[in-house]
Structures are given as C-alpha cells and as structure tokens.
Amino acid sequence: MFENLTARLDETLRRLRGQGKLSEANIAEALREVRRALLEADVNFKVAKEFIAEVREEAIGLAVAKTVSPGQQFVKIVHDHLVQLLGTGSRDIAFATKPPTRVLVVGLQGSGKTTLVAKLGLRYRQQGRRPLLVACDIHRPAAIDQLEVLGKSVGVEVFRGESGAAAEEIARDALDRARGDGFDPVIVDTAGRLHIDAGMMQEVAEVKKAVKPHEVLFVADAMTGQDAVQSAKAFDEALGLDGVVLTKMDGDARGGAAISIRAVTGKPIKFIGVGEKLNALESFHPDRVASRILGMGDVVSLVEKAQDAVDEEEALKLAEKLKKQAFTLDDFRTQLRYLRKMGPLEQILGMIPGLGSKMKGLTVDEKALVRIEAIINSMTPLERMSPKVINGSRRKRIARGSGTSVQEVNQLLRQFTEMKKMLKRLKSMGMGRRGLSGLPF
C-alpha cells in the first residue's frame, strides 16, 4: 500500500535533503512535487491543498537546527502534518461498562463487511472475549451462510435468526441471546447495496434503532478511492458514524482514501484490512502509516508481528543455538514458518526502513518459501543436521522428492552456508544472543 506515493515523495524529499539550506524557492519547488504526488495518489483536492498550505507556512518560518540538515527538518514537518491529517493515536472499539458492547457494521455491497465481521470476531476471541456475530444481511444471496462458514472457521458463534424475519427483529433477538448467554461484543452485519439509496438507509436505520450500538463502523473498499470517501460522508450524515474501516489496503498502491477520509468525515480510521486471511486486520496507527508513506519503514509494527508469530521459548532455544553455532536446516525451516505467519512478504519488507520506495514494482515470490520448505522436508534428519553429507546423488533424490530442480537445491545449500557465515560474523560483533533472539530471520 502507498507504494506509488512513497516512491514519488522519496524522490522529491531526497532532492531537498541535498540542499545546503531551505529557501522559499526550494520549499515551493518541493511542495509542488508533494502536491502532485498527493493528487496522483487520489487524495481529495481540498485536503491536498490545505495540507500543502499548512506545511508551507511552518517550513518557511522554520528556524533550522545546527545538528539537523534542513532537508531532514522539512521531512519531519511533512511527517508531523501527515500524522495530524490521518488522525492522532490508535483507536479500538470502546467497550461498554455494562456488556454486551454492540457494534453495527455498515457499508456498500462488496466492501468486505461480512469478512470484516468475522475478522473482528477472531480479534476479540483471541483477546479472551466471547463475541457473537449477527447475520442481518437478509438480501444478498448466501450472505448468512457465508457468515456462518466464516464464524465457524474462526471459532465464533453466529446468530442467524428465524427464516423470513426482518433485519431489526433478528438484531433484537440476537441481543436477547447475548444478554442471556454472556456474549460480548455483539457484532452486527448489515445489508449493503451497489449504491446508496433510501431503502438501504431506512433498513440500516431500523437495525440501528433496534441495536442501539455503542459503535457504528463504516466499511470502505480502499481501492475505490474518493468514492469510498464520499460514501463514508453520506453514511455519516444519515446514521452518524463512530469510525471507519478500510479494507483491501494491501491492493491499494495509491492510498488516497486513507489520507482523505478522516479529513473529509472527521471520523477516525480504526482498522485496516491488509489481506484476505481472517487474521489480516490491523489497528490503524497514524504515526506508523505516515512513516511508511515517507519510506521510513514501520519497525514497531514489524516487531509486533514478530512477537505474535514467534514462540518465545523457541526463540530462546534458537538464541542458544546461535551462541553455540549449532544452527541447522531444521532451525532454518522453523524460521521460514515464522516468517510466513507474519504476513505477506511485500508487507514485511515494506516495514523495513529504507525499503519502502525500493519496493515499487517489485513482486515477491511467496511460493519460493514453499519450495524451500519442500526441499528441506525432502531431506533426511542427518542431511538437515549436517548438509555437508549431501552429495550429487542425494541432491537428485531431494530434488525429485520436493518437485524442484537440482539447481534450486544447490542454491538453497549455498544460501544456508552464507547465512551461517553471516551469523558467525554477527556473533563475533557481540550480536549473537541479544541482537537476534526472537527474530524470525
């Protein structure tokens, strides 16, 4: 996400970093490029105009610190104003002091409402809560069945109501069930349309009246850009929103909706969907997103993903093996599995500082990790423990067993040898245990 904008801004700001001092002329030139980049990223015209005006005002009156280059200070100004634009602080659902907390999910058809309901169910189940998902989309064929399948896959109960019941009636019955059986939160899926119409708004308003939600979340497809922003504005005027969820952010290289939607609606972005998997839902952190947009990476999110993926006990065992230089292909396979659990490789690489702009146009072959694991799985325990025993005939057998080529087997063995050498060098630099423990690579 944001790869086009990141590349354009990185190019513009890199030129400014090379300037010996800031002047009205070079600030004006840089801001013209920033404005063009924002508009190409499908940022709302008014939002882009106001953003540029605010950055210009602060940059021109800037007292340059002697210890920081003028270009770096300008980048900080852009970063700080991006954070303000995106919204300060991360916001989760506000849970009610008297359960159950009621969450109403609304939006247009095809935006990903039903999948989001399941993702939220998984999120709160993993936090130790007992969510109840409510199927109130009675118009779209198989919508209720879809939610039941998704709910079962994440281990969360789904309430579907009586056949032929109105949406608001299903919602009221679900609340009675939640109060009686101790469910919290109650997350209500609603019907959408391909466009906003009076009938849809009336039905959602009736469901809202029945549910009396603590949170009304609007789900927007980020790839629809400014259409998503205008839809959010219309829903807010009709229903009153508490927050926005942007789905399909992993497929949106522009990012205009994310940058515009809070400024236009005044409502915070609470979550972003970053993939099709049901665990691919992230809290929205404006400061981290601003850093990603400016190519600074997102180390905090990277570490959080690693902590979620890596077993702490296994990490300590690995650290001990690194200390003893006993890292094997079994350990390498374990680390690959952790890496795959962290999410799509393009997202992970994009979080590493300095790689954001270099990722433009780069397609990461996720299947390469699958092939590497297949090669290691085709080895005997002895071969994984001591790759030196793998001669020509063994390489042919491993290639046949893994459905790969001898060249790919050779490449893996070379990479593993180089990795061991690198780990040995890091250990000699004092990074063996403390610097590498817990990391999935």
C-alpha positions as CSV (number, residue, x, y, z in Angstrom):
1,M,0.0,0.0,0.0
2,F,1.1,3.6,-0.7
3,E,3.9,2.3,-2.9
4,N,3.3,4.9,-5.7
5,L,3.1,7.8,-3.2
6,T,6.1,6.6,-1.3
7,A,8.2,6.4,-4.4
8,R,7.2,9.9,-5.5
9,L,7.7,11.5,-2.1
10,D,11.0,9.7,-1.6
11,E,12.4,11.1,-4.8
12,T,11.2,14.7,-4.0
13,L,12.4,14.7,-0.4
14,R,15.8,13.1,-1.4
15,R,16.5,16.1,-3.6
16,L,15.6,18.5,-0.8
17,R,17.8,16.7,1.6
18,G,20.8,17.6,-0.6
19,Q,20.1,21.3,-0.2
20,G,22.5,23.3,2.0
21,K,19.7,25.4,3.3
22,L,15.9,25.9,3.0
23,S,14.7,28.8,0.9
24,E,11.2,29.9,-0.3
25,A,12.3,28.8,-3.8
26,N,13.3,25.2,-3.0
27,I,10.5,24.8,-0.5
28,A,8.0,25.9,-3.2
29,E,9.5,23.5,-5.7
30,A,9.4,20.6,-3.2
31,L,5.8,21.4,-2.2
32,R,4.7,21.5,-5.9
33,E,6.0,17.9,-6.3
34,V,4.4,16.8,-3.0
35,R,1.1,18.3,-4.1
36,R,1.3,16.5,-7.4
37,A,2.2,13.2,-5.7
38,L,-0.8,13.5,-3.4
39,L,-3.2,14.2,-6.2
40,E,-1.8,11.3,-8.2
41,A,-2.4,9.2,-5.2
42,D,-6.1,10.2,-5.4
43,V,-6.1,12.3,-2.3
44,N,-9.1,14.7,-2.1
45,F,-8.2,18.0,-3.9
46,K,-9.3,20.2,-0.9
47,V,-7.4,18.0,1.6
48,A,-4.2,18.2,-0.5
49,K,-4.5,22.0,-0.9
50,E,-4.9,22.5,2.8
51,F,-2.1,20.1,3.7
52,I,0.4,21.9,1.4
53,A,-0.6,25.3,2.8
54,E,0.0,24.2,6.4
55,V,3.4,22.6,5.5
56,R,4.5,25.7,3.6
57,E,3.6,28.0,6.5
58,E,5.6,26.0,9.0
59,A,8.5,25.3,6.7
60,I,9.1,29.0,5.6
61,G,9.1,30.1,9.3
62,L,11.5,27.3,10.3
63,A,14.5,28.0,12.4
64,V,17.0,25.4,11.2
65,A,18.8,23.5,14.0
66,K,22.5,23.2,13.5
67,T,22.5,19.5,14.3
68,V,19.9,18.5,11.7
69,S,20.1,19.1,8.0
70,P,17.4,21.4,6.5
71,G,16.1,18.6,4.4
72,Q,15.6,16.4,7.4
73,Q,13.7,19.1,9.2
74,F,11.4,19.5,6.2
75,V,10.7,15.8,6.1
76,K,9.8,15.9,9.8
77,I,7.4,18.7,9.1
78,V,5.7,16.7,6.3
79,H,5.6,13.6,8.6
80,D,4.0,15.5,11.5
81,H,1.4,17.1,9.3
82,L,0.6,13.7,7.8
83,V,0.0,12.3,11.3
84,Q,-2.4,15.2,12.0
85,L,-4.2,14.5,8.7
86,L,-4.5,10.8,9.4
87,G,-5.6,11.3,13.0
88,T,-3.7,11.2,16.2
89,G,-3.5,8.0,18.1
90,S,-4.8,4.5,17.5
91,R,-8.4,3.8,18.5
92,D,-10.0,0.5,19.1
93,I,-13.7,-0.2,19.8
94,A,-14.9,1.5,23.0
95,F,-16.2,-1.4,25.1
96,A,-19.3,-0.7,27.2
97,T,-19.0,-0.7,31.0
98,K,-22.3,-2.8,31.0
99,P,-22.0,-5.6,28.4
100,P,-22.7,-6.5,25.8
101,T,-20.9,-4.0,23.7
102,R,-22.9,-3.6,20.5
103,V,-21.1,-2.9,17.2
104,L,-23.0,-2.1,14.0
105,V,-21.1,-2.7,10.7
106,V,-22.4,-0.8,7.7
107,G,-21.3,0.0,4.1
108,L,-21.8,-0.7,0.5
109,Q,-22.1,-4.1,-1.1
110,G,-18.7,-5.6,-2.0
111,S,-16.7,-3.5,0.5
112,G,-16.0,-6.5,2.7
113,K,-18.5,-6.1,5.6
114,T,-19.2,-9.8,6.2
115,T,-15.5,-10.7,6.1
116,L,-14.7,-7.8,8.5
117,V,-17.3,-9.0,11.0
118,A,-15.6,-12.4,11.1
119,K,-12.1,-10.7,11.4
120,L,-13.4,-8.7,14.4
121,G,-14.8,-11.8,15.9
122,L,-11.4,-13.5,15.6
123,R,-9.7,-10.5,17.0
124,Y,-11.8,-10.3,20.2
125,R,-11.9,-14.0,20.7
126,Q,-8.1,-14.0,20.7
127,Q,-8.3,-11.3,23.3
128,G,-10.2,-13.6,25.6
129,R,-13.7,-12.2,24.9
130,R,-16.8,-14.1,23.7
131,P,-18.1,-12.4,20.6
132,L,-21.4,-13.1,18.9
133,L,-21.7,-12.4,15.2
134,V,-25.2,-11.4,13.9
135,A,-26.3,-12.1,10.3
136,C,-28.7,-9.2,9.4
137,D,-27.9,-9.1,5.7
138,I,-31.1,-10.8,4.6
139,H,-31.0,-9.6,1.0
140,R,-27.7,-10.8,-0.5
141,P,-27.9,-14.4,-1.5
142,A,-25.9,-16.7,0.8
143,A,-24.7,-13.8,3.0
144,I,-26.0,-15.5,6.1
145,D,-24.4,-18.8,5.1
146,Q,-21.1,-17.0,4.3
147,L,-21.0,-15.5,7.8
148,E,-21.8,-18.9,9.4
149,V,-18.9,-20.5,7.5
150,L,-16.5,-17.7,8.4
151,G,-17.7,-17.8,12.0
152,K,-17.1,-21.5,12.2
153,S,-13.6,-21.1,10.8
154,V,-12.6,-18.6,13.5
155,G,-14.4,-20.4,16.3
156,V,-17.0,-17.7,16.9
157,E,-20.8,-18.3,17.2
158,V,-23.1,-16.8,14.6
159,F,-26.8,-15.8,15.2
160,R,-28.9,-16.1,12.1
161,G,-32.5,-15.6,13.3
162,E,-35.7,-17.1,12.1
163,S,-36.3,-17.6,8.4
164,G,-38.3,-14.6,6.9
165,A,-37.6,-12.4,9.9
166,A,-36.9,-8.7,9.3
167,A,-33.3,-7.5,10.0
168,E,-34.2,-5.4,13.0
169,E,-36.1,-8.4,14.5
170,I,-33.1,-10.6,14.1
171,A,-30.9,-7.9,15.8
172,R,-33.3,-7.7,18.8
173,D,-33.4,-11.5,19.2
174,A,-29.6,-11.6,19.0
175,L,-29.3,-9.1,21.8
176,D,-31.6,-11.1,24.0
177,R,-29.4,-14.2,23.3
178,A,-26.2,-12.3,24.1
179,R,-27.6,-11.0,27.4
180,G,-28.8,-14.4,28.4
181,D,-25.6,-16.3,27.5
182,G,-22.9,-13.7,28.3
183,F,-21.7,-12.8,24.8
184,D,-19.6,-9.7,24.4
185,P,-19.2,-8.0,22.0
186,V,-22.2,-8.4,19.6
187,I,-21.1,-7.6,16.1
188,V,-23.9,-7.0,13.6
189,D,-23.5,-7.5,9.9
190,T,-26.0,-5.4,7.7
191,A,-27.1,-5.4,4.1
192,G,-25.5,-3.2,1.5
193,R,-26.3,-2.0,-2.0
194,L,-24.2,-1.3,-5.0
195,H,-25.0,2.4,-4.4
196,I,-26.6,4.5,-1.7
197,D,-30.4,4.5,-1.8
198,A,-33.2,5.5,0.5
199,G,-34.4,1.9,1.1
200,M,-31.0,0.7,2.3
201,M,-30.6,3.7,4.6
202,Q,-34.0,3.1,6.1
203,E,-33.4,-0.5,6.8
204,V,-30.0,0.2,8.4
205,A,-31.6,3.0,10.5
206,E,-34.2,0.5,11.7
207,V,-31.4,-2.0,12.7
208,K,-29.5,0.8,14.5
209,K,-32.7,1.7,16.4
210,A,-33.1,-1.9,17.5
211,V,-29.5,-2.5,18.4
212,K,-28.7,1.0,20.0
213,P,-25.0,0.4,19.1
214,H,-22.0,1.7,21.1
215,E,-20.1,1.8,17.8
216,V,-21.1,2.3,14.2
217,L,-18.3,1.3,11.9
218,F,-18.4,2.1,8.2
219,V,-16.5,-0.3,5.9
220,A,-14.9,1.1,2.8
221,D,-13.1,-0.5,0.0
222,A,-9.8,1.5,-0.2
223,M,-9.4,0.7,-3.8
224,T,-12.4,2.8,-4.8
225,G,-10.5,5.9,-3.7
226,Q,-12.6,9.1,-3.4
227,D,-15.8,7.1,-4.0
228,A,-15.2,5.5,-0.6
229,V,-14.6,8.9,1.0
230,Q,-17.9,10.3,-0.4
231,S,-19.8,7.1,0.6
232,A,-18.5,7.5,4.2
233,K,-19.6,11.1,4.3
234,A,-23.1,10.1,3.1
235,F,-23.4,7.3,5.7
236,D,-22.2,9.6,8.4
237,E,-24.8,12.2,7.6
238,A,-27.5,9.5,7.6
239,L,-26.5,7.4,10.5
240,G,-23.7,9.0,12.5
241,L,-20.5,7.0,12.3
242,D,-18.0,6.3,15.1
243,G,-15.2,5.1,12.9
244,V,-14.1,3.8,9.5
245,V,-12.5,0.5,8.5
246,L,-10.6,0.5,5.2
247,T,-10.4,-2.9,3.5
248,K,-8.2,-4.1,0.7
249,M,-5.4,-1.8,1.7
250,D,-2.9,-4.4,0.5
251,G,-4.2,-3.9,-3.0
252,D,-4.3,-0.1,-3.0
253,A,-1.0,1.3,-4.2
254,R,-2.3,4.9,-4.1
255,G,-3.7,5.3,-0.6
256,G,-5.9,8.4,-1.4
257,A,-8.8,7.1,0.7
258,A,-6.7,6.5,3.8
259,I,-5.3,10.0,3.6
260,S,-8.5,11.8,2.8
261,I,-11.3,10.0,4.7
262,R,-10.6,11.4,8.2
263,A,-10.2,15.0,7.0
264,V,-13.4,14.8,5.0
265,T,-15.6,13.0,7.5
266,G,-13.9,13.9,10.8
267,K,-14.2,10.2,11.8
268,P,-11.1,8.1,12.8
269,I,-9.9,5.2,10.8
270,K,-9.9,2.3,13.4
271,F,-8.8,-0.7,11.4
272,I,-7.3,-1.6,8.0
273,G,-7.7,-4.9,6.2
274,V,-4.3,-5.9,4.7
275,G,-5.2,-9.3,3.2
276,E,-7.8,-12.0,2.6
277,K,-6.8,-14.1,5.6
278,L,-9.1,-13.7,8.6
279,N,-6.1,-12.6,10.8
280,A,-5.2,-9.9,8.2
281,L,-6.7,-7.0,10.2
282,E,-4.5,-4.3,11.8
283,S,-5.2,-1.4,14.1
284,F,-4.7,1.9,12.3
285,H,-1.7,3.8,13.8
286,P,-1.4,7.2,12.0
287,D,2.2,7.8,13.1
288,R,3.3,4.4,11.7
289,V,1.4,4.9,8.5
290,A,2.9,8.3,8.0
291,S,6.4,6.7,8.4
292,R,5.6,4.1,5.9
293,I,4.3,6.7,3.4
294,L,7.6,8.6,3.7
295,G,9.7,5.5,3.3
296,M,10.8,5.4,6.9
297,G,9.5,1.9,7.5
298,D,7.5,0.7,10.5
299,V,9.8,-1.1,12.9
300,V,7.2,-1.1,15.7
301,S,4.6,-3.0,13.7
302,L,7.4,-5.3,12.4
303,V,8.4,-6.2,15.9
304,E,4.7,-6.7,17.0
305,K,4.2,-9.1,14.1
306,A,7.3,-11.0,15.0
307,Q,6.2,-11.2,18.6
308,D,2.8,-12.6,17.6
309,A,4.4,-15.1,15.2
310,V,7.4,-16.3,17.2
311,D,7.1,-18.7,20.1
312,E,9.2,-17.2,23.0
313,E,10.5,-20.5,24.2
314,E,11.6,-21.5,20.7
315,A,13.2,-18.1,20.2
316,L,15.3,-18.6,23.4
317,K,16.3,-22.1,22.1
318,L,17.4,-20.6,18.8
319,A,19.4,-17.9,20.5
320,E,21.3,-20.6,22.4
321,K,21.9,-22.5,19.2
322,L,23.2,-19.3,17.6
323,K,25.5,-18.8,20.5
324,K,26.9,-22.4,20.1
325,Q,26.9,-22.0,16.2
326,A,24.6,-25.1,16.0
327,F,22.1,-23.5,13.6
328,T,20.7,-26.3,11.4
329,L,18.3,-26.6,8.4
330,D,15.6,-27.7,10.8
331,D,16.0,-24.3,12.6
332,F,16.1,-22.5,9.2
333,R,12.8,-24.2,8.3
334,T,11.2,-23.1,11.6
335,Q,12.3,-19.5,11.0
336,L,10.7,-19.6,7.5
337,R,7.4,-20.8,9.0
338,Y,7.5,-17.9,11.5
339,L,8.2,-15.5,8.6
340,R,5.2,-16.8,6.7
341,K,3.0,-16.4,9.7
342,M,3.9,-12.7,10.0
343,G,2.0,-12.0,6.7
344,P,2.7,-11.3,3.0
345,L,6.5,-10.7,2.4
346,E,5.9,-7.5,0.5
347,Q,4.2,-6.0,3.6
348,I,7.0,-7.2,5.9
349,L,9.8,-5.9,3.6
350,G,7.9,-2.6,3.3
351,M,8.1,-2.1,7.1
352,I,11.9,-2.1,6.9
353,P,13.3,1.5,6.9
354,G,14.7,2.5,3.5
355,L,12.9,-0.3,1.6
356,G,9.5,1.4,1.1
357,S,10.4,3.3,-2.1
358,K,12.6,0.4,-3.4
359,M,9.6,-1.9,-3.3
360,K,7.8,-0.2,-6.2
361,G,7.2,-2.6,-9.0
362,L,8.8,-5.5,-7.1
363,T,6.8,-8.7,-6.9
364,V,7.9,-11.0,-4.1
365,D,7.6,-14.7,-5.0
366,E,5.7,-16.1,-1.9
367,K,5.9,-19.6,-3.5
368,A,9.7,-19.5,-3.2
369,L,9.3,-20.1,0.6
370,V,7.0,-23.0,-0.1
371,R,9.6,-24.6,-2.4
372,I,12.4,-24.0,0.1
373,E,10.4,-25.8,2.8
374,A,9.6,-28.6,0.4
375,I,13.3,-29.1,-0.3
376,I,14.2,-29.2,3.4
377,N,11.2,-31.6,4.1
378,S,12.7,-34.0,1.4
379,M,16.0,-34.3,3.3
380,T,16.7,-36.9,5.9
381,P,17.3,-35.9,9.6
382,L,21.0,-36.4,9.0
383,E,21.1,-34.2,5.9
384,R,19.2,-31.4,7.8
385,M,21.6,-31.7,10.7
386,S,24.8,-31.9,8.6
387,P,24.3,-30.6,5.0
388,K,27.9,-31.5,4.2
389,V,26.9,-35.1,3.6
390,I,24.6,-34.1,0.7
391,N,26.4,-35.3,-2.4
392,G,25.3,-35.4,-6.0
393,S,23.0,-38.4,-5.8
394,R,21.4,-37.1,-2.6
395,R,20.8,-33.8,-4.3
396,K,19.0,-35.5,-7.2
397,R,16.8,-37.5,-4.7
398,I,16.0,-34.3,-2.7
399,A,15.0,-32.5,-6.0
400,R,12.8,-35.4,-7.1
401,G,11.1,-35.6,-3.7
402,S,10.4,-31.9,-3.4
403,G,9.3,-31.4,-7.0
404,T,12.2,-28.9,-7.6
405,S,15.4,-28.9,-9.6
406,V,19.0,-29.8,-8.5
407,Q,19.9,-26.1,-9.2
408,E,17.3,-25.0,-6.6
409,V,18.7,-27.5,-4.1
410,N,22.2,-26.2,-4.7
411,Q,21.0,-22.6,-4.4
412,L,19.4,-23.3,-1.0
413,L,22.5,-25.0,0.3
414,R,24.7,-22.1,-0.8
415,Q,22.3,-19.6,0.9
416,F,22.3,-21.6,4.1
417,T,26.1,-21.7,4.1
418,E,26.3,-17.9,3.6
419,M,23.7,-17.4,6.4
420,K,25.8,-19.4,8.8
421,K,28.8,-17.3,7.9
422,M,26.8,-14.1,8.5
423,L,25.5,-15.4,11.8
424,K,29.1,-16.2,12.9
425,R,30.2,-12.7,12.0
426,L,27.3,-11.2,13.9
427,K,28.2,-13.3,16.9
428,S,31.8,-12.1,16.8
429,M,30.4,-8.5,16.8
430,G,28.5,-9.2,20.0
431,M,25.1,-9.5,18.4
432,G,24.7,-13.3,18.7
433,R,22.3,-13.6,21.6
434,R,20.8,-10.3,22.5
435,G,20.5,-8.9,18.9
436,L,19.0,-12.0,17.2
437,S,16.9,-13.7,19.8
438,G,13.2,-13.6,18.9
439,L,13.6,-12.6,15.3
440,P,12.1,-14.9,12.7
441,F,15.1,-14.5,10.3
